[in-house]
Amino acid sequence: MSNCESIELPGVEAGPHQLRELLRCLIHTIVFNRALGYVRPQDVDSELFDITYVKCDDSDIEARVEASISDFCSTVERRPADAIQLCLAFYEVRKKAAWFGSKDERLYWEQWFINVKVVNSDEQQQQGYTSMKHTGASKQQLKQQAALQRALSEVLHAVNEKRDHIPPLSSLTSSCFPFDVMSSGNSKTGFGANIQAVKKILQSTPPMMLS
C-alpha cells in the first residue's frame, strides 16, 4: 500500500434517482482511462446529464461496473445519508508464500474517492431537478452539471499526470485491472476522516467487496 496513489475528486450533487447515472459517468470514465489492454472505446450520451462520456465496449467490464453501482446504491438506500463517499480501488493479484504452498494477495495501487451530496426529493422539487437533456436547466441544475464536468476534468487530468505507479497488466486476455468499489459511509465526520478509514481497511484486511 505504500505505493498506492490516492485521488479525491471534487464533490458533486445528485438526487436519489440521479445517483446511478452520475456514478456511471465517473466510474466508466476512470475505468476506461485505466484500461491498458486492447479495448474498444464506446461513446455514451448520458441519460440524465448533458454529457457524453467514454466507456469500454466490453460486456464483462460493463457488468462489473453495473453490479458495483447497484450494490453501492443498495447500501446507500439501507443507510441514507446527506453525503456519501465511494472508493474505486484498482489492484493486482500476486502470489504470497504461506506455510502450506502460497496464497493470492491483493496489492492496491490506486484508489479514487468520489464524494456525493445527496439531495432529497423535497429539495429536488423545490430546486427543479429534472433531466437536463429534455428540459430547460435551472440554475441549480447548471451548478450540478458544472460540478460533474469539473469532476470528469479532474479524472482526465489525474490519469494523464500520474502513470509511474501503474503496474504491468499481468494477463494478456484481460483489458482492465481488477477493481473493488467500496462505501466509506456518510460524511458527518468529514470526507477526510472517511478517506483515512478506507485507507486503514485497504492496509489491514481485504475490503468489503460490492462487485
C-alpha positions, 0 to 999 in steps of 0.5 A: 500500500505504500505505493498506492496513489490516492485521488479525491475528486471534487464533490458533486450533487445528485438526487436519489434517482440521479445517483446511478447515472452520475456514478456511471459517468465517473466510474466508466470514465476512470475505468476506461482511462485505466484500461491498458489492454486492447479495448474498444472505446464506446461513446455514451450520451448520458441519460440524465446529464448533458454529457457524453462520456467514454466507456469500454465496449466490453460486456464483462467490464460493463457488468462489473461496473453495473453490479458495483453501482447497484450494490453501492446504491443498495447500501446507500438506500439501507443507510441514507445519508446527506453525503456519501463517499465511494472508493474505486480501488484498482489492484493486482493479484500476486502470489504470497508464500504461506506455510502450506504452498502460497496464497493470492494477495491483493496489492492496491495501487490506486484508489479514487474517492468520489464524494456525493451530496445527496439531495432529497426529493423535497429539495429536488422539487423545490430546486427543479431537478429534472433531466437536463437533456429534455428540459430547460436547466435551472440554475441549480441544475447548471451548478450540478452539471458544472460540478460533474464536468469539473469532476470528469476534468479532474479524472482526465487530468489525474490519469494523464499526470500520474502513470509511474505507479501503474503496474504491468497488466499481468494477463494478456486476455484481460483489458482492465485491472481488477477493481473493488468499489467500496462505501466509506459511509456518510460524511458527518465526520468529514470526507477526510476522516472517511478517506483515512478509514478506507485507507486503514481497511485497504492496509489491514484486511481485504475490503468489503467487496460490492462487485 
